[in-house]
Amino acid sequence: MCTGSDVTTPPQEDPETPTIVIGADTVVAVDGRILEKPRDHEDALRMLRSLSGKQHRVITGVAIVTWGGCEGPAQEVTAFHEETRVTFSSLSEELIREYTDSGEGWDKAGAYAIQARGAMLVQGVAGDVLNAVGFPLNRFCRELTQVPPVRTGSEVSAGAGQPGGRRGTGSGVRGTGSDVSGTGSGGQGDRK
């Protein structure tokens, strides 16, 4: 049974229903710098100038959190990142200004939307193009198949699926992929 201050429950009708929460954030990395969403028009211009004629990395970190209900395990976390390399053509100042003036990339890390008109800026992509759009769907699906089944509190109490009975309620963290040092920001670089 859940009680008010004992747990924080996600919004759902039945607190015994297992829940999966997915969080992701994307940044662009070039020349040792992290580019999130541009702050303003001038910031967008600076970002596109810095990407012109260069290869950069689009890095998305993803966390999959499972919660088994009020009596179930507190959480299991699977975390990974995906990296895609994108190469821009050499861009004229006129093209940079016209694209920035369109406003299309203002809410995207790196100030461009590869899935729309921003594709005209791109010479090549190495890796998962959907990651460059903002979410590594292929990798996510593979990782999701490795997430342990979410069980409700009543299943845990009954020892369902566990030799010897009840599963522990501590949290576990499982990460995959290599460390990408210097590329995280904790910011708001969602590419959409």
Beta strands, then each sheet from edge to edge (+ up, - down):
strand 1: 19-30
strand 2: 33-35
strand 3: 55-67
strand 4: 76-88
strand 5: 122-126
strand 6: 172-175
sheet 1: 2+ 1- 3+ 4- 5+
sheet 2: 2+ 1- 3+ 4- 6-
end
